[in-house]
Amino acid sequence: MKQLLDTETPSREELERILDTTEAMLEISQRDIKKVPTLRGRTVINMFLEPSTRTRVSFEIAAKRLSADAINVTASGSSLSKAETLSDMARNLSAMQADVLVVRDRNAGVPAMLARHLSIPVINAGDGNHEHPTQALLDAFTIRQAFGNIEGRVVSIIGDVAHSRVARSNIHALTKLGAEVRIAGPPTMIPVGVEQFGVKPCTSIDEALDGAHVVMMLRIQMERLEGALFPSVREYASTWGLSRERLRLARPDAVVLHPGPVNRGVEIQSEVADAEPSRILDQVTNGVATRMAVLYLLTGDSQ
Ligand code: CP
């Protein structure tokens, strides 16, 4: 692998290699001294042109735990405000002998466009409603951690699938890794022809939850909605939101995932988000290890 632009392109073996490497990186994160010299002398540029808490901070922590130098670039304060093009800015950053560019942008396709202009690896940290590959990898890792494997597990992805890069990356990754993926949400938020991606569309949240191992709730992507796609937040919460009572339809050992940020009381009730079997904060912990694995595999001695 020379880039990580999506989860559609890598093979199952490549995805499994990242998950296996994440295991080792998690062990480093659990030590008293959470630092190894693996990427000493490497420079990681985190170019986040859209807001982020989890992904941006975890990439920075991941780089530092591997002893790389991490440089953060945001839109405000950069020369983008002086009409420099994105590709020019990326080429200039790369010319400072950076070893890898991590990029988040509100427009789908930006990481792939930059990868065509640069000779260093590019990692997609979320592009519009296209893909968020490291989120799907940390989700897959969290499922494997909970159940020991992913093959045959029933994963229900519920909510605003159409506008969710997390859903798209998870659908590619989890079907490739052998999970049975169901999706459910308001018809206006389910992509037409989604069956072609090997998932099972469900017409109600109850149908999606029935016997599920993993319940993955999605945030409504308010920033990407054009016009009202559901009557009201109250109706959305009662029709598609996850409560403790509803969760009883899933398997007794089911786990609940959410990529964050959480809209409490909309797609998920706090009573579910903050208690067993929520794995939401484990996902965040695993996100650091996953990003350490990706940085190592793309820029370390394994290359
Ligand atoms: N899950 C996720 O991408 O969160 P951030 O937007 O905070 O990075």
Residues whose N, C-alpha, C, O or C-beta is under 5 A from the ligand:
A	BS01	CP	P51 S52 T53 R54 T55 R56 P259 G260 P261
